[in-house]
Amino acid sequence: MLTWHLYSDARRSRIIRVAMDIAEAFDAISGYEETLVAQGEAMGMKRGRELGIEEGRELGIVKGAEIGSELGFYQGCHLVWSHMLQNEELKSKLPSRAAKSVASFGALLEAFELKNLVDEDMVHELLRIRAKFKVITAITGLRESLVYSEEDIRAHKDMSF
């Protein structure tokens, strides 16, 4: 404990100045730490955005290729069935009920928009295309033999983005 009355005014002044200098030094250190934390947070946010964009782009490319490949398969099936329905010799190989389903399947494929957006409508449209494909393969007796990909079908059952 300091006994102030033993010190001269000049000495007391110097002690107070030193104490204030020490307090200012600790304040500066504390402020510097806060500055470093804020800078680190800003750098982390920036890097996180960059990584998020990169990861999103990569995922978009993969998912886009998967959906495009599946739609291409369906489009190919539609073209074959449409050709069969237009050819008198081949028409007899398809049940008469298939014509209406093939036409609506083609309309669904035509209406599907290939754009750079993922929304609920796109997912529902893709599910409708898959359902119509299942109907046609069931009508034609191709349900077990004409499958895009067993693995993809299982994966697509719970499709989400």
C-alpha positions in Angstrom: 0.0 0.0 0.0 1.3 3.4 -0.9 1.5 6.1 1.7 1.0 9.2 -0.4 2.0 11.6 2.3 5.6 10.3 2.2 6.0 11.2 -1.4 6.6 14.6 -2.9 4.1 16.1 -5.3 6.5 15.5 -8.2 7.0 11.9 -7.3 3.2 11.3 -6.9 2.7 12.9 -10.3 5.2 10.5 -11.8 3.6 7.5 -10.2 0.2 8.5 -11.5 1.7 9.1 -15.0 3.3 5.6 -15.0 0.0 4.0 -13.8 -1.8 5.9 -16.6 0.8 4.8 -19.2 0.4 1.2 -18.1 -3.4 1.5 -18.3 -3.1 3.0 -21.8 -0.7 0.2 -22.9 -3.2 -2.4 -21.7 -6.0 -0.6 -23.5 -3.9 -0.5 -26.7 -3.2 -4.2 -26.4 -6.9 -4.9 -25.8 -7.8 -2.7 -28.8 -5.2 -4.4 -30.9 -6.6 -7.9 -30.1 -10.1 -6.7 -31.0 -8.8 -5.3 -34.3 -7.1 -8.6 -35.1 -10.3 -10.5 -34.3 -12.3 -8.2 -36.6 -9.7 -8.5 -39.4 -9.7 -12.3 -39.1 -13.5 -12.4 -39.2 -13.5 -10.2 -42.3 -10.9 -12.4 -44.0 -12.7 -15.6 -43.0 -16.0 -14.2 -44.4 -14.4 -13.3 -47.7 -12.7 -16.7 -48.0 -15.9 -18.4 -47.1 -17.8 -16.6 -49.8 -15.1 -17.5 -52.4 -15.2 -21.2 -51.3 -19.0 -21.2 -51.3 -19.1 -19.9 -54.8 -16.5 -22.4 -56.0 -18.2 -25.3 -54.3 -21.6 -24.2 -55.6 -20.3 -24.0 -59.1 -18.8 -27.5 -58.9 -22.1 -28.9 -57.5 -24.1 -27.1 -60.1 -22.0 -28.6 -62.9 -22.4 -32.1 -61.5 -26.1 -31.8 -60.8 -26.7 -30.1 -64.2 -24.9 -32.9 -66.0 -26.9 -35.5 -64.1 -30.2 -33.9 -64.9 -29.2 -33.2 -68.5 -28.1 -36.9 -68.9 -31.4 -38.1 -67.5 -33.4 -35.8 -69.7 -31.4 -36.8 -72.7 -32.2 -40.5 -72.0 -35.9 -39.6 -71.7 -35.8 -37.6 -74.9 -34.2 -40.5 -76.7 -36.9 -42.9 -75.5 -39.5 -40.4 -76.6 -38.0 -40.1 -80.1 -38.0 -43.9 -80.5 -41.6 -44.3 -79.3 -42.8 -41.4 -81.4 -41.0 -42.9 -84.5 -42.6 -46.3 -83.7 -46.1 -44.7 -83.5 -45.6 -42.9 -86.8 -44.5 -46.1 -88.6 -47.3 -48.5 -89.5 -45.1 -51.6 -89.2 -43.7 -50.6 -85.8 -46.9 -49.1 -84.4 -48.3 -52.6 -83.7 -45.5 -53.3 -81.3 -46.8 -50.7 -78.9 -50.1 -51.0 -77.1 -52.7 -48.5 -78.3 -52.9 -46.8 -74.9 -49.3 -45.8 -75.2 -49.9 -43.2 -77.9 -51.6 -40.7 -75.6 -49.0 -41.2 -72.8 -46.1 -40.8 -75.3 -47.6 -37.6 -76.6 -48.0 -36.1 -73.0 -44.5 -37.4 -72.2 -43.2 -35.4 -75.1 -45.1 -32.3 -74.0 -43.6 -32.6 -70.6 -40.1 -32.9 -72.0 -40.7 -29.9 -74.3 -42.0 -27.8 -71.5 -39.1 -28.5 -69.2 -37.0 -25.4 -69.1 -33.2 -25.8 -69.1 -32.2 -22.7 -67.3 -29.7 -21.9 -64.5 -32.3 -21.9 -61.8 -33.4 -24.5 -59.3 -36.8 -24.0 -57.9 -39.7 -26.1 -56.7 -41.4 -26.1 -60.1 -38.3 -27.6 -61.8 -38.2 -30.4 -59.3 -41.9 -31.1 -59.7 -41.6 -31.0 -63.5 -38.8 -33.5 -63.3 -40.8 -35.8 -61.0 -43.7 -35.6 -63.4 -41.5 -36.6 -66.3 -40.2 -39.5 -64.3 -43.7 -40.6 -63.4 -44.9 -40.4 -67.0 -41.8 -42.4 -68.1 -42.8 -45.1 -65.5 -46.4 -45.2 -66.8 -45.2 -45.6 -70.4 -42.7 -48.4 -69.5 -45.4 -50.1 -67.5 -47.9 -49.9 -70.5 -45.3 -51.2 -72.9 -44.0 -53.9 -70.6 -40.5 -52.4 -70.5 -40.7 -51.3 -66.9 -37.9 -53.7 -65.7 -35.8 -53.6 -68.9 -35.8 -49.9 -69.8 -34.3 -48.1 -66.8 -32.1 -45.0 -66.9 -30.0 -46.1 -64.0 -31.1 -48.2 -61.0 -28.6 -46.3 -58.8 -29.8 -42.9 -60.0 -33.4 -43.9 -59.6 -32.8 -44.8 -55.9 -30.9 -41.5 -55.5 -33.5 -39.4 -57.2 -36.4 -40.6 -55.0 -35.4 -38.2 -52.3 -34.0 -35.5 -54.7 -33.4 -32.1 -53.2 -31.2 -29.1 -53.9 
